[in-house]
Amino acid sequence: MHKRMMKDLMQREKETLRQLNAVLESLITLPPVFTYEQIVSWHPVQSGMFGKVLKEHAVETFAHGQATGDVLVRELHKKYNRRKLADWQPTHRRTIRLADDDNEVPFWQQEDWFKPHEAIRALEARNLVLAGSWESDIITKTKQIAIQQLQGMPRKEAEKEIAELLRVNKNRAELIVTTETTYAYNRGRLSSFHANQVDYVQFSAVMDARTSQQCRSRHGLIMSMDDPRLPLNTPPLHGRCRSILVPIYSEYQPELITEKSLDWSKVKPLPKGWRPDGALPGKRKSAETVPVPQTFIKKEEKQVPEKPKPTESQHPVDQLIMKVINEKRQLTAEEIVLIQSHMKTAKFASRLVRTKPTILKLAAEMNIQAQGKKLPSDIVHWLKHAVYEQQWPKNTTLDDYLSDLQAASSDQNAHIMTYIYKTEPFIAFLSLAKEAGLNGEQFIYVVYSAKYGRITTGLKVDNVEKFLSQYTFEEFRKHR
């Protein structure tokens, strides 16, 4: 029964993704118009279809979750066969005091998201907002490409831009469908559990190499259905989350409800920017592990030797960058060409750096030998951004990662910035990524230290302004 129901759910998810891709293919196309005014006023015939497809998917998935929840409850009663459902009363209905009410109201009675009609209404509203934002973004970018063509961009180049926009948004569609399936499915299950007077739920993650640290740290933990923390711990907890909540009756399975299983004090916090209701934020940083590739590092290189601390660079290009920053002026076109040519061979510092426990653990799993609590700088950044956070495709090697950073910083269309951070001069490059990260990050951001002549970090970001606002820069200047 469970296998068939899960198979049906997967088929529903595939069909929704097929429908969204069909809408994308009809939506992302060059407008058949030839003046600036016509492009600005152009609106595709397929507009509004995202909302319709996602809304239907959410309602059907919620119903599927309810049906699955009912099956699970029936199986528990059948297995333990102690009493009829009508005679069952939960033993742990805790009450909480509402801030604006002197009366104590059971949490499970005042939470509308357990009620099917309220939950469905919320799901519909959620998906309409998500679809509207997504569609508006696509139409805006399509118009921008059309305007560029009007201003002289060759037709073939414009078509390439359109093809890339389509590819990026198909990846985004997959992320949205997977995440929204988990969202609606788990809320359907909770609605069923509430109606069937389930008094506890257990967090169940798909435990494999792709399991996030958020889900891994919660796997197997149990929470009361009337716990105010339940909304914050109901999947999805991040993009592409696959976790579910499983029903538990305290009278049937008291051995599961232990001090250890009820201890949520050590769970990992939700990704930065992730909203407690599971909505997709503008920017997120997930921390997820991935399958361990076998060819990232040669066996004879497992032992990482101690490397000297880099000395200050005397390279003419690095000296030029520091001079421009000190003079507080713009780079000339010739200087930009010279710097970007230099970046084609830029590398990380060779020195060892102190490494966080999570990255050290991942390195150990991949047979990369650390020196105490230190690893080479390039390996640390590759493990963190490409492997741990999955900002790059699966099986991306250290060489692949570095090549992408070099290509991004030498890209003729890259944005270039200079600034001083903690008294040290830097130049940074922002370029469109060939493939979006796990959470939809579309840009590669590369930072280069002119003082030491080395790349200091390279990662993918989505909301660039929000990312940069985390830091305090001096003499910040945009050059392109």
C-alpha positions in Angstrom: 0.0 0.0 0.0 2.7 2.4 1.0 4.8 1.7 -2.1 1.9 2.2 -4.4 0.9 5.5 -2.7 4.5 6.8 -2.8 4.7 5.8 -6.5 1.5 7.7 -7.1 3.0 10.7 -5.4 6.2 10.6 -7.4 4.2 10.3 -10.6 2.2 13.4 -9.5 5.4 15.3 -8.9 6.8 14.3 -12.3 3.6 15.4 -14.1 3.7 18.7 -12.3 7.3 19.3 -13.3 6.4 18.3 -16.9 3.6 20.9 -16.9 5.9 23.6 -15.5 8.6 22.9 -18.1 6.0 23.1 -20.8 4.9 26.5 -19.5 8.5 27.6 -19.3 9.2 26.7 -22.9 6.2 28.7 -24.1 6.9 31.6 -21.7 10.7 32.0 -22.2 10.9 33.1 -25.8 11.9 36.3 -27.6 8.8 38.6 -28.0 7.8 39.0 -31.7 8.0 42.8 -31.4 10.4 45.4 -32.7 10.1 48.6 -30.7 11.0 49.5 -27.1 7.4 50.4 -26.3 6.1 47.1 -27.6 8.6 45.1 -25.6 7.8 46.9 -22.4 4.0 46.4 -22.9 4.4 42.8 -24.1 2.8 40.1 -21.9 2.9 36.4 -22.7 -0.3 34.5 -23.3 0.8 31.8 -20.8 1.0 34.2 -17.9 -0.8 32.9 -14.8 -0.2 29.2 -15.6 2.5 28.8 -12.9 -0.1 29.6 -10.2 -2.6 27.3 -11.7 -0.2 24.3 -11.9 1.3 24.8 -8.5 -2.1 25.3 -6.9 -3.5 22.1 -8.3 -0.3 20.2 -7.3 -0.5 21.5 -3.7 -4.2 20.6 -3.2 -3.7 17.1 -4.7 -0.5 16.5 -2.7 -2.2 17.7 0.5 -5.0 15.2 -0.1 -2.4 12.5 -0.8 -0.8 13.3 2.5 -4.1 13.0 4.3 -4.8 9.6 2.7 -1.4 8.3 3.6 -1.8 9.5 7.2 -5.1 7.7 7.4 -3.5 4.5 6.2 -0.7 4.8 8.7 -3.1 5.4 11.6 -5.3 2.4 10.6 -2.2 0.2 10.5 -1.2 1.2 14.0 -4.6 0.4 15.4 -4.7 -2.9 13.5 -1.2 -3.8 14.7 -1.7 -3.1 18.4 -5.5 -3.8 18.4 -6.0 -2.5 21.9 -9.1 -0.4 21.5 -11.3 1.1 18.9 -10.4 4.5 17.6 -13.5 6.0 19.0 -12.4 5.0 22.5 -8.9 6.4 22.1 -8.0 9.7 23.9 -4.5 11.1 23.8 -2.7 11.4 27.1 -0.5 14.4 26.4 -2.7 17.4 25.3 -0.7 20.3 26.8 -2.2 23.8 27.0 -0.4 27.1 26.4 -1.4 30.6 27.4 -1.9 32.9 24.4 -0.4 36.4 24.7 -3.6 38.2 24.0 -6.0 36.0 25.9 -6.3 35.1 29.6 -7.9 31.8 28.8 -5.8 28.7 28.4 -6.4 27.2 24.9 -5.0 23.9 23.7 -2.4 24.5 21.1 -3.9 21.9 18.8 -7.3 23.5 19.0 -6.1 27.0 18.1 -3.7 26.0 15.2 -5.7 26.5 12.0 -3.0 24.7 9.9 -4.3 21.4 11.2 -7.8 22.1 9.7 -8.1 20.8 6.1 -10.0 23.8 4.6 -7.7 26.3 6.3 -4.6 24.4 5.3 -5.7 24.2 1.7 -6.6 27.9 1.6 -3.1 28.7 3.0 -1.5 26.4 0.4 -3.3 28.0 -2.5 -2.3 31.5 -1.3 1.3 30.4 -0.8 1.6 29.0 -4.3 0.0 31.9 -6.0 2.5 34.3 -4.3 5.4 32.0 -5.2 4.2 31.6 -8.8 3.6 35.3 -9.2 7.1 36.2 -8.1 8.7 33.6 -10.2 6.7 34.5 -13.4 7.4 38.2 -12.9 11.1 37.5 -12.6 11.1 35.5 -15.9 9.1 38.1 -17.9 11.4 40.8 -16.7 14.6 38.9 -17.7 13.0 37.9 -21.1 12.2 41.6 -21.8 15.8 42.6 -20.8 17.2 40.2 -23.4 14.7 41.5 -26.1 15.8 45.1 -25.3 19.5 44.1 -25.6 18.7 42.6 -29.0 17.0 45.8 -30.0 20.1 47.7 -29.0 22.3 45.6 -31.3 22.9 42.2 -29.7 23.1 39.6 -32.5 20.0 37.3 -32.9 22.1 34.2 -32.2 23.5 35.6 -29.0 20.0 36.6 -27.8 18.8 33.1 -28.5 21.7 31.7 -26.4 20.7 34.0 -23.6 17.1 32.8 -23.8 18.3 29.2 -23.9 20.3 29.8 -20.7 17.4 31.5 -19.0 15.2 28.4 -19.8 17.9 26.0 -18.4 18.3 27.9 -15.2 14.5 28.1 -14.6 14.0 24.4 -15.4 16.5 23.7 -12.6 14.5 26.2 -10.4 11.3 24.4 -11.3 12.7 21.1 -10.1 13.7 22.7 -6.8 10.3 24.3 -6.3 8.3 21.2 -7.1 10.3 18.9 -4.8 10.2 21.4 -2.0 6.5 22.2 -2.4 5.6 18.5 -2.6 7.2 17.9 0.8 5.5 21.0 2.2 1.9 20.0 1.1 2.4 16.3 1.7 3.5 16.7 5.4 0.7 19.2 6.1 -1.8 16.7 4.7 -0.3 14.0 7.0 -0.5 16.3 10.0 -4.1 17.1 9.2 -4.9 13.4 9.2 -2.9 12.8 12.5 -4.8 15.6 14.2 -8.2 14.3 13.0 -7.2 10.8 14.2 -6.0 12.1 17.6 -2.4 11.1 17.2 -0.5 12.6 20.1 3.2 12.4 19.0 5.1 12.5 15.7 8.6 11.3 14.9 10.9 13.1 12.5 12.0 10.7 9.7 14.7 11.7 7.3 15.9 9.9 4.2 19.3 8.9 5.5 21.8 8.9 2.7 24.8 10.9 1.5 22.6 13.8 0.5 20.9 14.2 3.9 21.2 17.7 5.2 22.6 18.4 8.6 19.2 19.9 9.6 17.4 16.7 8.9 20.1 14.3 10.0 20.2 16.0 13.5 16.4 15.6 13.8 16.1 12.0 12.5 14.4 9.8 15.0 13.4 12.6 17.4 9.9 12.7 18.7 7.7 15.7 19.5 4.2 16.1 20.9 1.5 17.2 18.5 0.7 20.1 20.8 4.3 21.4 21.0 4.6 25.0 19.8 7.8 24.1 18.1 6.1 21.7 15.7 5.6 24.3 12.9 9.3 25.1 12.9 10.2 21.5 12.6 7.7 20.3 10.0 9.5 19.5 6.7 10.6 21.0 4.4 13.5 22.4 6.4 15.4 23.5 3.3 15.3 23.2 -0.5 14.7 19.7 -1.9 13.9 18.4 1.6 12.6 14.8 1.6 11.8 14.3 5.3 8.4 13.4 6.7 6.7 13.1 10.1 5.5 9.7 11.3 2.6 9.1 13.7 3.1 7.7 17.2 0.5 6.8 19.8 2.0 7.1 23.3 -0.2 4.3 24.6 0.8 1.9 21.8 4.5 2.8 21.6 5.6 4.1 25.0 9.0 2.6 24.6 9.8 5.1 21.8 9.0 8.1 24.0 12.2 8.5 25.9 14.2 11.3 27.3 16.7 11.0 24.5 14.1 10.9 21.7 12.4 14.0 23.2 15.6 16.0 23.4 15.7 18.6 20.6 18.4 20.7 22.1 21.2 19.5 19.8 19.4 19.9 16.4 21.0 22.0 13.8 19.4 25.4 13.1 17.5 26.0 9.9 19.5 27.4 6.9 20.0 31.1 7.1 17.1 32.9 5.5 14.8 29.9 5.6 11.4 30.9 6.9 9.8 28.7 9.7 6.8 28.0 7.5 9.0 26.4 4.9 8.6 29.2 2.3 11.3 29.6 -0.3 13.3 32.7 0.7 15.3 35.0 -1.6 18.5 33.6 -0.4 19.5 30.5 1.6 22.6 28.7 2.6 22.0 25.1 3.2 24.5 22.8 4.7 24.1 19.4 3.2 26.4 16.4 2.7 26.7 14.7 -0.7 27.9 11.3 -2.0 31.7 11.0 -1.5 33.4 10.9 -4.9 36.4 8.5 -5.2 38.6 10.5 -7.6 38.8 13.9 -5.9 42.3 13.3 -4.6 45.0 10.8 -5.4 45.8 8.1 -2.9 49.5 9.2 -2.6 48.2 12.7 -1.8 46.2 11.7 1.3 48.9 13.0 3.6 48.8 16.8 3.4 52.2 18.3 4.1 52.7 21.5 6.1 52.9 24.4 3.8 54.6 27.8 4.4 52.5 31.0 5.0 52.4 33.1 1.8 54.5 36.2 1.6 53.2 39.5 0.2 52.9 39.5 -3.6 55.3 41.6 -5.7 53.5 40.7 -9.0 53.0 43.8 -11.1 49.2 43.1 -11.5 48.8 42.8 -7.7 50.7 46.0 -7.2 48.5 47.7 -9.8 45.3 46.6 -7.9 46.6 48.0 -4.6 47.6 51.2 -6.3 44.1 51.7 -7.8 42.5 51.1 -4.4 44.9 53.5 -2.7 44.3 56.2 -5.4 40.6 55.7 -5.0 40.0 55.7 -8.8 38.3 53.6 -11.5 40.1 50.9 -13.4 40.7 51.7 -17.1 39.6 49.3 -19.8 43.2 48.3 -20.4 43.8 47.6 -16.7 40.7 45.4 -16.5 42.0 43.3 -19.4 45.4 43.0 -17.7 43.8 42.0 -14.4 41.4 39.5 -15.8 44.1 37.9 -17.9 46.1 37.5 -14.6 43.0 35.9 -12.9 43.0 33.0 -15.5 45.8 31.4 -13.5 45.0 32.6 -10.0 45.0 30.1 -7.2 44.3 29.8 -3.5 46.9 30.3 -0.8 49.0 27.2 -0.2 49.0 27.6 3.6 47.0 25.5 6.0 44.0 27.1 7.7 42.0 26.2 10.8 39.0 24.2 9.7 35.5 23.7 11.2 34.6 20.2 12.6 32.0 19.6 10.0 34.5 20.1 7.2 37.1 18.0 9.0 34.7 15.2 9.3 33.8 15.3 5.6 37.5 15.4 4.8 38.1 12.3 6.9 35.2 10.5 5.1 37.0 11.3 1.8 40.3 10.1 3.1 41.9 13.6 3.1 44.4 13.7 5.9 44.3 16.9 8.0 47.2 18.3 10.0 45.6 18.5 13.4 42.6 20.7 12.8 44.0 22.3 9.6 43.6 21.7 5.9 44.9 23.6 2.8 42.9 26.7 2.0 41.8 25.5 -1.5 40.5 22.1 -0.1 38.6 23.9 2.7 36.7 26.2 0.3 36.1 23.4 -2.2 34.7 21.0 0.5 32.6 23.8 2.1 31.0 25.3 -1.0 31.2 22.7 -3.7 30.7 19.5 -1.7 29.1 20.3 1.7 26.7 23.1 0.6 26.2 21.5 -2.9 26.6 24.8 -4.7 28.3 22.9 -7.5 27.1 19.8 -9.3 27.8 16.4 -7.7 31.3 15.0 -8.3 32.8 18.4 -8.9 36.5 17.9 -8.3 38.9 20.4 -6.7 40.3 21.2 -10.2 36.8 21.7 -11.6 36.0 24.1 -8.7 39.2 26.2 -9.2 38.6 26.3 -13.0 35.1 27.7 -12.5 36.5 30.4 -10.2 39.2 31.3 -12.7 36.6 31.4 -15.6 34.2 33.5 -13.6 36.8 36.1 -12.6 38.1 36.4 -16.2 34.6 36.5 -17.7 34.3 39.6 -20.0 30.8 40.2 -18.6 31.8 39.9 -14.9 31.0 42.7 -12.5 34.2 43.9 -10.9 34.6 45.5 -7.4 37.5 46.7 -5.3 37.4 47.4 -1.5 39.3 47.3 1.7 38.2 44.7 4.3 39.9 44.6 7.7 42.7 46.8 6.3 43.5 44.4 3.4 42.9 45.4 -0.3 40.7 43.0 -2.3 39.3 42.8 -5.8 36.1 40.7 -6.3 34.4 39.3 -9.4 30.7 38.5 -9.9 29.7 36.3 -12.8 26.6 34.3 -13.9 27.1 30.6 -13.1 26.8 28.0 -15.7 24.6 25.9 -13.4 22.6 27.1 -10.3 23.5 25.8 -6.9 21.3 23.5 -4.8 19.3 26.4 -3.5 19.1 28.4 -6.8 22.3 30.4 -6.4 22.9 31.8 -9.9 26.1 33.9 -9.5 29.7 32.9 -8.8 31.4 35.4 -6.4 35.3 35.3 -6.4 37.4 37.3 -3.9 41.1 37.9 -4.6 43.7 39.3 -2.2 46.0 41.7 -4.0 48.3 41.8 -1.0 49.1 38.1 -1.1 48.2 37.4 -4.8 45.8 34.6 -4.0 42.1 33.7 -4.3 40.6 33.9 -0.8 37.2 32.4 -1.5 34.8 31.4 -4.2 31.2 30.6 -3.8 27.8 30.9 -5.4 25.2 33.5 -4.3 21.7 34.4 -5.2 20.8 37.8 -3.6 24.1 39.6 -4.1 23.2 42.8 -2.3 22.0 40.9 0.7 25.2 38.8 0.7 27.4 41.9 0.5 25.4 43.7 3.3 26.8 41.2 5.8 30.2 42.8 5.6 31.6 46.2 6.3 33.8 47.4 3.5 36.0 50.6 3.1 36.6 52.3 -0.2 34.1 50.0 -1.9 34.0 50.8 -5.7 32.3 49.2 -8.6 34.4 49.2 -11.8 32.0 47.3 -14.2 
